[in-house]
Amino acid sequence: MLQDREQKKLKSKLKGKERRAAQKAERAKQAAAQLLVNQANAQSDPLSKFPSFVNYERNGLSCNLICKKVKELEPEILQWAIELCKDNMRPLYERSSQGWQECDKVDEMSEDAAWYLVVLDKATDKPLAFSHFRFDMDYGDEVLYCYELQLEEACRRKGLGRFMMQVLELVAFSNQMQKVVLTVFKHNPEGMNFFKKCKYDIDETSPEDSYEESFDYCILSKLNKMKPTQKTSL
Ligand SMILES: CC(C)(COP(=O)(O)OP(=O)(O)OC[C@H]1O[C@@H](n2cnc3c(N)ncnc32)[C@H](O)[C@@H]1OP(=O)(O)O)[C@@H](O)C(=O)NCCC(=O)NCCS
């Protein structure tokens, strides 16, 4: 009897020790992940290491790609991006549960944390497409979150969107992010098909429909194959 009690005590002591060790490991993992996010955000041009990815010359398009923090982006380009986003996305937001909240979208697109990948026509210097993205922590993981991928109608179906996603992946994985994450409306079949073709899968954080609740969006991601996920069980 006494032996039993002693054994139980020892077991619970060991469990407590294991839990504390797991918590310590999780805190260290979070700190390391945050450091990577901070380092990624501290650079000035994530494309400077990849000179062969700053040109796109295919299917009748001849363009340059630039990558800047929102603070360094020309105000006219930001204004153009906001207008393009509104033209492309307003009807989709209006069909969603959240509706189109223009001020919120403008605020989101202008926040200091926003980065922009912008495609410019070489001949005219006019912007053709952009992605708003961020290096951020997402459910404890260091990620590149793609907030927007928007192309002018005239330059679609020419492989440019896929190329931009490849550039984002290069930027993400060269900065040791765990994955590229994005949200897409389920009632945007073109967008859904596009990301499927780009080999994006449903992310583990994507909400699941139930009897009580259904969601009009899903979260997709592509994992960094060079960086296996290390979930610490608490
Ligand atoms: C979705 C979008 C980014 C795709 O960019 P894109 O440059 O036209 O796409 P790509 O030419 O690289 O297409 C790659 C593949 O995706 C699929 N795809 C792209 N557009 C598609 C569409 N409208 N319908 C069905 N499949 C599509 C195709 O399989 C395509 O390959 P293919 O042309 O060889 O058949 C672009 O249409 C866009 O800006 N749409 C409006 C905004 C939007 O919905 N953004 C995404 C959600 S945030």
The ligand as an ORCA input file, in Angstrom:
! r2SCAN-3c Opt
* xyz 0 1
  C      -6.427     33.895    -59.490
  C      -5.299     34.652    -60.213
  C      -4.319     35.182    -59.182
  C      -4.592     33.655    -61.153
  O      -3.475     34.272    -61.764
  P      -3.090     33.935    -63.290
  O      -1.817     34.573    -63.623
  O      -4.232     34.244    -64.146
  O      -2.925     32.353    -63.216
  P      -1.902     31.444    -64.057
  O      -1.919     31.877    -65.488
  O      -0.572     31.433    -63.387
  O      -2.608     30.040    -63.911
  C      -2.033     28.862    -63.380
  C      -3.103     27.773    -63.416
  O      -4.146     28.088    -62.467
  C      -5.422     27.718    -63.034
  N      -6.245     28.930    -63.225
  C      -5.836     30.212    -63.288
  N      -6.873     31.032    -63.493
  C      -7.969     30.262    -63.561
  C      -9.352     30.535    -63.776
  N      -9.807     31.777    -63.953
  N     -10.213     29.492    -63.835
  C      -9.782     28.219    -63.654
  N      -8.468     27.894    -63.445
  C      -7.582     28.912    -63.394
  C      -5.133     27.080    -64.391
  O      -5.015     25.686    -64.218
  C      -3.816     27.690    -64.757
  O      -3.051     26.912    -65.620
  P      -3.372     26.934    -67.223
  O      -3.578     28.354    -67.618
  O      -2.138     26.314    -67.797
  O      -4.591     26.113    -67.376
  C      -5.865     35.822    -61.082
  O      -6.863     35.311    -61.923
  C      -6.477     36.953    -60.277
  O      -5.804     37.932    -59.947
  N      -7.783     36.851    -59.980
  C      -8.518     37.877    -59.247
  C      -8.141     37.956    -57.792
  C      -8.179     36.614    -57.080
  O      -9.141     35.858    -57.154
  N      -7.080     36.315    -56.360
  C      -6.897     35.041    -55.659
  C      -7.584     34.983    -54.384
  S      -6.965     36.128    -53.197
*
